[in-house]
């Protein structure tokens, strides 16, 4: 296991910021860490990278206890912060050189790694420019280059696409996928649910310092889903078919909306095949079938009562 967190507790005076949190990350995994503002995500991240001293529990990275092996572990962890952490008095190349040096890179190896990081983030041609001349998307990419220059095995990305244009966002997401294919593990936080859906196999939802749900995307969606909704587009609709569909096992509702039949069934009914056969036998041509499934944003809103940005 690449990262093991057990019974993590962090307090600030009387405030309990992280309350008995436990989770693991396997090698090559992208884990989504979600929660409303103030839920405890940043505190957990700061504990993992050693900025916060934990009150109780344990953190193991690469099988080593973080508390007693902090220096040797840190060089294998990369952090891409939500706030841009580059220096305007250094050009892009020197920024990445500086952060590479912090992680212990020197000489020829440092220069090679800096070039690779800037190329990876699409900034090599702009390496001599000041960050002040960069767009928001370029700044985000420079921030990532600084966080990955030392080729970490675990990268923590805290809102890496916040406030940037769609093209830059796409470039960053493709880069994360490429890193992951190379075996890098990622902890990913974002307010953009479509990014989480795209990147993360496993997701943890935190609220008020506690894990309130964790699992794969499908497991989380099944937690809140008690119904299955299907919309069937048809031609030559026979209105008498509605009463017949309502008699099918598991069907709770069946309505007509223009050229569509909207069907709501109890979860796990597995009745779609029977309904399709019934329509075909009645001579009703099926043009399209749309299965309505909850998304991660719906899961989050249902479990926390808040949208992700609140």
MARRO-951193 format. One record per residue (C-alpha): residue number from 0; residue in three letters; x, y, z. Coordinates in pm, whole numbers. Layout:
N
(NUM, "ala", (X, Y, Z))
...
//
This chain:
310
(0, "unk", (0, 0, 0))
(1, "unk", (144, 337, -101))
(2, "unk", (-34, 547, 163))
(3, "unk", (-203, 425, 482))
(4, "unk", (-383, 662, 715))
(5, "unk", (-527, 514, 1034))
(6, "unk", (-745, 691, 1292))
(7, "unk", (-604, 1035, 1208))
(8, "unk", (-703, 1309, 1453))
(9, "unk", (-604, 1676, 1429))
(10, "unk", (-723, 1950, 1663))
(11, "unk", (-673, 2325, 1668))
(12, "unk", (-728, 2409, 2035))
(13, "unk", (-1088, 2299, 2099))
(14, "unk", (-1175, 2264, 1729))
(15, "unk", (-1166, 1908, 1594))
(16, "unk", (-1057, 1953, 1232))
(17, "unk", (-1000, 1585, 1147))
(18, "unk", (-1196, 1323, 1339))
(19, "unk", (-1065, 965, 1328))
(20, "unk", (-1008, 947, 953))
(21, "unk", (-875, 626, 793))
(22, "unk", (-811, 545, 426))
(23, "unk", (-556, 386, 191))
(24, "unk", (-417, 458, -153))
(25, "unk", (-275, 187, -374))
(26, "unk", (8, 235, -621))
(27, "unk", (-119, 377, -950))
(28, "unk", (-448, 500, -803))
(29, "unk", (-612, 841, -843))
(30, "unk", (-816, 906, -531))
(31, "unk", (-1075, 1182, -524))
(32, "unk", (-1084, 1367, -191))
(33, "unk", (-1404, 1572, -181))
(34, "unk", (-1573, 1790, 76))
(35, "unk", (-1732, 2131, 126))
(36, "unk", (-1512, 2424, 221))
(37, "unk", (-1387, 2374, 575))
(38, "unk", (-1453, 1999, 573))
(39, "unk", (-1095, 1906, 663))
(40, "unk", (-943, 1823, 322))
(41, "unk", (-658, 2075, 342))
(42, "unk", (-581, 1975, 701))
(43, "unk", (-548, 1610, 594))
(44, "unk", (-323, 1709, 304))
(45, "unk", (-104, 1919, 535))
(46, "unk", (-75, 1621, 769))
(47, "unk", (38, 1396, 483))
(48, "unk", (310, 1639, 371))
(49, "unk", (423, 1705, 727))
(50, "unk", (308, 2066, 766))
(51, "unk", (64, 1970, 1042))
(52, "unk", (165, 1758, 1338))
(53, "unk", (-105, 1502, 1407))
(54, "unk", (-258, 1460, 1753))
(55, "unk", (-319, 1085, 1721))
(56, "unk", (-334, 809, 1465))
(57, "unk", (-69, 723, 1208))
(58, "unk", (36, 799, 852))
(59, "unk", (250, 553, 657))
(60, "unk", (393, 634, 316))
(61, "unk", (566, 357, 120))
(62, "unk", (533, 145, 433))
(63, "unk", (730, 391, 648))
(64, "unk", (591, 589, 938))
(65, "unk", (583, 957, 841))
(66, "unk", (655, 1071, 1196))
(67, "unk", (995, 899, 1211))
(68, "unk", (1090, 907, 841))
(69, "unk", (967, 1249, 732))
(70, "unk", (1275, 1366, 544))
(71, "unk", (1326, 1045, 346))
(72, "unk", (956, 1026, 256))
(73, "unk", (905, 1389, 149))
(74, "unk", (1129, 1359, -157))
(75, "unk", (883, 1108, -305))
(76, "unk", (579, 1331, -255))
(77, "unk", (479, 1620, -482))
(78, "unk", (231, 1891, -389))
(79, "unk", (39, 2113, -631))
(80, "unk", (-128, 2376, -418))
(81, "unk", (-457, 2551, -483))
(82, "unk", (-285, 2887, -447))
(83, "unk", (-14, 2958, -704))
(84, "unk", (322, 2919, -530))
(85, "unk", (574, 3053, -781))
(86, "unk", (808, 3350, -761))
(87, "unk", (748, 3646, -993))
(88, "unk", (1110, 3760, -964))
(89, "unk", (1225, 3432, -1123))
(90, "unk", (1147, 3321, -1477))
(91, "unk", (963, 2994, -1537))
(92, "unk", (1283, 2792, -1580))
(93, "unk", (1441, 2926, -1263))
(94, "unk", (1121, 2867, -1068))
(95, "unk", (1127, 2498, -1155))
(96, "unk", (1503, 2487, -1090))
(97, "unk", (1444, 2634, -745))
(98, "unk", (1179, 2377, -648))
(99, "unk", (1389, 2095, -792))
(100, "unk", (1675, 2208, -572))
(101, "unk", (1451, 2204, -264))
(102, "unk", (1387, 1835, -333))
(103, "unk", (1760, 1765, -345))
(104, "unk", (1821, 1760, -720))
(105, "unk", (2159, 1888, -831))
(106, "unk", (2372, 1940, -1142))
(107, "unk", (2297, 1763, -1468))
(108, "unk", (2010, 1563, -1319))
(109, "unk", (1839, 1881, -1201))
(110, "unk", (1863, 2040, -1546))
(111, "unk", (1731, 1724, -1714))
(112, "unk", (1436, 1701, -1477))
(113, "unk", (1353, 2071, -1515))
(114, "unk", (1347, 2040, -1893))
(115, "unk", (1127, 1731, -1871))
(116, "unk", (882, 1901, -1632))
(117, "unk", (851, 2213, -1846))
(118, "unk", (806, 2008, -2163))
(119, "unk", (548, 1793, -1990))
(120, "unk", (349, 2104, -1894))
(121, "unk", (388, 2263, -2238))
(122, "unk", (601, 2553, -2114))
(123, "unk", (950, 2485, -2251))
(124, "unk", (917, 2753, -2520))
(125, "unk", (812, 3002, -2251))
(126, "unk", (1079, 2905, -1998))
(127, "unk", (1253, 3245, -2003))
(128, "unk", (933, 3440, -1940))
(129, "unk", (831, 3582, -1605))
(130, "unk", (521, 3432, -1441))
(131, "unk", (375, 3784, -1452))
(132, "unk", (349, 3743, -1831))
(133, "unk", (162, 3413, -1803))
(134, "unk", (-211, 3356, -1838))
(135, "unk", (-399, 3190, -1554))
(136, "unk", (-378, 2854, -1729))
(137, "unk", (-3, 2887, -1787))
(138, "unk", (48, 2977, -1421))
(139, "unk", (-140, 2663, -1318))
(140, "unk", (81, 2455, -1547))
(141, "unk", (395, 2619, -1406))
(142, "unk", (267, 2541, -1058))
(143, "unk", (234, 2176, -1161))
(144, "unk", (583, 2170, -1316))
(145, "unk", (725, 2290, -983))
(146, "unk", (535, 2017, -800))
(147, "unk", (639, 1727, -1025))
(148, "unk", (996, 1822, -1121))
(149, "unk", (1148, 1569, -878))
(150, "unk", (936, 1284, -1025))
(151, "unk", (740, 1198, -710))
(152, "unk", (560, 867, -667))
(153, "unk", (265, 1037, -494))
(154, "unk", (130, 1373, -609))
(155, "unk", (-127, 1570, -411))
(156, "unk", (-324, 1805, -635))
(157, "unk", (-541, 2056, -453))
(158, "unk", (-776, 2227, -702))
(159, "unk", (-515, 2228, -984))
(160, "unk", (-760, 2364, -1245))
(161, "unk", (-932, 2634, -1041))
(162, "unk", (-1028, 2941, -1243))
(163, "unk", (-868, 2854, -1577))
(164, "unk", (-988, 2828, -1937))
(165, "unk", (-1120, 2500, -2085))
(166, "unk", (-813, 2447, -2306))
(167, "unk", (-572, 2471, -2014))
(168, "unk", (-799, 2250, -1804))
(169, "unk", (-797, 1984, -2076))
(170, "unk", (-417, 2003, -2099))
(171, "unk", (-384, 1955, -1723))
(172, "unk", (-628, 1663, -1707))
(173, "unk", (-450, 1488, -1993))
(174, "unk", (-122, 1541, -1811))
(175, "unk", (-259, 1386, -1492))
(176, "unk", (-381, 1085, -1688))
(177, "unk", (-38, 1050, -1848))
(178, "unk", (137, 1065, -1510))
(179, "unk", (-100, 802, -1376))
(180, "unk", (-27, 571, -1671))
(181, "unk", (340, 602, -1578))
(182, "unk", (256, 464, -1233))
(183, "unk", (221, 786, -1032))
(184, "unk", (-48, 788, -760))
(185, "unk", (-257, 1101, -712))
(186, "unk", (-475, 1251, -441))
(187, "unk", (-707, 1485, -626))
(188, "unk", (-937, 1754, -491))
(189, "unk", (-1164, 1961, -713))
(190, "unk", (-1491, 2153, -717))
(191, "unk", (-1545, 2031, -1075))
(192, "unk", (-1739, 1707, -1056))
(193, "unk", (-1680, 1621, -1421))
(194, "unk", (-1305, 1610, -1347))
(195, "unk", (-1359, 1374, -1055))
(196, "unk", (-1584, 1153, -1270))
(197, "unk", (-1317, 1143, -1540))
(198, "unk", (-1005, 1087, -1330))
(199, "unk", (-1094, 910, -1007))
(200, "unk", (-1183, 545, -962))
(201, "unk", (-1222, 574, -585))
(202, "unk", (-1365, 872, -399))
(203, "unk", (-1377, 982, -36))
(204, "unk", (-1632, 1239, 79))
(205, "unk", (-1546, 1431, 394))
(206, "unk", (-1770, 1660, 597))
(207, "unk", (-1700, 1821, 934))
(208, "unk", (-1370, 1636, 960))
(209, "unk", (-1520, 1290, 913))
(210, "unk", (-1544, 1048, 623))
(211, "unk", (-1914, 1020, 547))
(212, "unk", (-1878, 800, 239))
(213, "unk", (-1609, 623, 39))
(214, "unk", (-1596, 376, -247))
(215, "unk", (-1590, 355, -622))
(216, "unk", (-1801, 596, -826))
(217, "unk", (-2062, 327, -885))
(218, "unk", (-2071, 229, -518))
(219, "unk", (-2131, 588, -411))
(220, "unk", (-2402, 637, -670))
(221, "unk", (-2580, 320, -561))
(222, "unk", (-2585, 447, -202))
(223, "unk", (-2835, 721, -288))
(224, "unk", (-3022, 556, -571))
(225, "unk", (-3349, 385, -483))
(226, "unk", (-3500, 416, -829))
(227, "unk", (-3401, 355, -1188))
(228, "unk", (-3519, 601, -1453))
(229, "unk", (-3537, 523, -1822))
(230, "unk", (-3653, 744, -2110))
(231, "unk", (-3740, 567, -2435))
(232, "unk", (-3785, 765, -2757))
(233, "unk", (-4035, 602, -2992))
(234, "unk", (-4224, 641, -3316))
(235, "unk", (-4585, 541, -3380))
(236, "unk", (-4657, 547, -3009))
(237, "unk", (-4952, 337, -2900))
(238, "unk", (-5097, 497, -2589))
(239, "unk", (-5251, 171, -2471))
(240, "unk", (-4898, 39, -2408))
(241, "unk", (-4864, 263, -2102))
(242, "unk", (-5111, 59, -1897))
(243, "unk", (-4930, -260, -1996))
(244, "unk", (-4590, -119, -1896))
(245, "unk", (-4731, -19, -1558))
(246, "unk", (-4808, -386, -1494))
(247, "unk", (-4444, -491, -1544))
(248, "unk", (-4267, -599, -1226))
(249, "unk", (-4091, -310, -1052))
(250, "unk", (-4247, -25, -1253))
(251, "unk", (-4353, 260, -1023))
(252, "unk", (-4441, 525, -1281))
(253, "unk", (-4491, 539, -1657))
(254, "unk", (-4576, 858, -1844))
(255, "unk", (-4574, 994, -2199))
(256, "unk", (-4386, 1313, -2279))
(257, "unk", (-4422, 1394, -2650))
(258, "unk", (-4228, 1114, -2829))
(259, "unk", (-4084, 978, -2508))
(260, "unk", (-4198, 718, -2257))
(261, "unk", (-4062, 799, -1910))
(262, "unk", (-4041, 496, -1681))
(263, "unk", (-3947, 489, -1314))
(264, "unk", (-3873, 149, -1162))
(265, "unk", (-3760, 25, -824))
(266, "unk", (-3385, -25, -795))
(267, "unk", (-3273, -369, -912))
(268, "unk", (-3592, -448, -1104))
(269, "unk", (-3400, -556, -1416))
(270, "unk", (-3715, -507, -1624))
(271, "unk", (-3582, -305, -1918))
(272, "unk", (-3549, -611, -2145))
(273, "unk", (-3908, -708, -2082))
(274, "unk", (-4029, -355, -2151))
(275, "unk", (-3834, -340, -2478))
(276, "unk", (-3978, -675, -2589))
(277, "unk", (-4326, -549, -2508))
(278, "unk", (-4278, -236, -2722))
(279, "unk", (-4136, -434, -3014))
(280, "unk", (-4423, -685, -3001))
(281, "unk", (-4669, -396, -3019))
(282, "unk", (-4500, -265, -3335))
(283, "unk", (-4359, 43, -3162))
(284, "unk", (-4024, 149, -3310))
(285, "unk", (-3757, 238, -3053))
(286, "unk", (-3538, 531, -3161))
(287, "unk", (-3328, 579, -2848))
(288, "unk", (-3295, 464, -2486))
(289, "unk", (-3164, 701, -2220))
(290, "unk", (-3081, 563, -1875))
(291, "unk", (-3074, 834, -1609))
(292, "unk", (-2812, 764, -1345))
(293, "unk", (-2705, 983, -1052))
(294, "unk", (-2371, 1158, -1088))
(295, "unk", (-2110, 1234, -823))
(296, "unk", (-2246, 1586, -779))
(297, "unk", (-2589, 1440, -692))
(298, "unk", (-2424, 1201, -446))
(299, "unk", (-2232, 1485, -282))
(300, "unk", (-2537, 1710, -252))
(301, "unk", (-2749, 1427, -108))
(302, "unk", (-2490, 1323, 152))
(303, "unk", (-2375, 1666, 267))
(304, "unk", (-2676, 1885, 194))
(305, "unk", (-2443, 2133, 26))
(306, "unk", (-2292, 2193, -314))
(307, "unk", (-1918, 2135, -334))
(308, "unk", (-1828, 2503, -342))
(309, "unk", (-2008, 2583, -14))
//
